[in-house]
Amino acid sequence: MERLRDFLIHKKQEGLLRTLRPISARQGTKIRLGGKDYIDFSSNDYLGLSGHPRLIEASNKTAQEFGTASSASRLLSGDLQIHHQLEEAVARLKNKESALVFNSGYQANIGIISTLFNKGDCIFSDRLNHASIIDGIMLSGARFLRFKHNDMEQLEVLLKRERARFKRALIVTETVFSMDGDRCPLKELVVLKEKYNCQLMVDEAHATGIFGQRGSGMVEEEGVSEQVDIIMGTFSKAMAGFGAYVAASKEIIEYLINTSRAFIYSTALPPAVIACDIAALALVKEEPLRRKSLLESARYFRQGLRDKGFQVKGDSQIVPLIIGDNLKAVEAAQKLQEKGFWVLPIRPPTVPQGQARLRFSLSYDHDKEVLDRLIQVIAESVTCS
Ligand SMILES: Cc1ncc(COP(=O)(O)O)c(C=O)c1O
């Protein structure tokens, strides 16, 4: 017990203690917390769909029809027709032969990677990949090689040196990085994967619903769906639902159904959640204006910060402001919270040491007036090292 106490004291001193802060009410981007109202800049409800009447109605109707739970894993009696309807819709959206739903993005990444790759294989992973990708790689037993963030030269050096020593190889990356808001060089990755005979897997958690003509993601935007072997994504962000998926060849999907422990040994997602995911996929296709307007807001917000002298990278709806020091990031977030903006500090190990930051997660529901006010408050209260 002393070990745990020391750990917690140490974390607090370093500005790294994590705490839970329950929200008592939510209406779009307006949230209530500890008796105070805030505008939320930390949620991933990018398209503002979480309160959409069509999603709520789809969930309610399906709960009435099928009850609250799937009550068993997919391979037992938890497999409903709507799970298949959702998978068919995902496969179409992602332009792939087949798709499989997992219960969360975390489960999907560990379930996909650790099943398809094993000891004797090699995985090349971007250094800033999400924890679920890293955990999937660790679980796989494959040789784990990391390349500097988006550094294709270093990736090629590693591929030249290591690829031939392994039977199968995977290159894995996020398409839009969750804490940096920048994108991977997808076309260059495709060239390397072909040159060195690797498979390519991408995590589209933060790109789905936002990029691409139909909102399919960055793979669609860059026109490389045939070359990307495994496309993973979630319903938990822009789709305002829950769960995740992988879209790939029929063979890969059938193999995962037969071997992926994260898929097999877990109860299927509830019917109401699946219905919500289906409704969200339809809305994303029908309402391209939401993503266009969101990306326009992101450009406006970035430019506003640049005009005030801040350096901001990326070009997505995720806007990071690197502060550096952990305690300074905590203080900066507190200042913005005092002014009514729910912005959180992102600290190691979620981001590399010395790169603590504020992460602004934009939503379709944030209007220009709110963005202007936030830019002004940031300019008055935040200093970056
Ligand atoms: C890039 C990325 N992949 C996977 C996940 C996990 O998704 P989920 O929240 O559905 O478990 C997240 C979300 O935290 C993420 O940002």
The ligand as an ORCA input file, in Angstrom:
! r2SCAN-3c Opt
* xyz 0 1
  C      -6.305      6.908    -32.344
  C      -7.217      6.182    -31.401
  N      -7.399      4.854    -31.555
  C      -8.198      4.167    -30.734
  C      -8.875      4.776    -29.701
  C      -9.733      3.982    -28.787
  O     -11.075      4.112    -29.145
  P     -12.231      3.894    -28.092
  O     -12.372      5.141    -27.309
  O     -13.439      3.587    -28.927
  O     -11.826      2.732    -27.235
  C      -8.754      6.158    -29.537
  C      -9.530      6.878    -28.495
  O      -9.135      7.107    -27.416
  C      -7.874      6.879    -30.378
  O      -7.676      8.189    -30.204
*
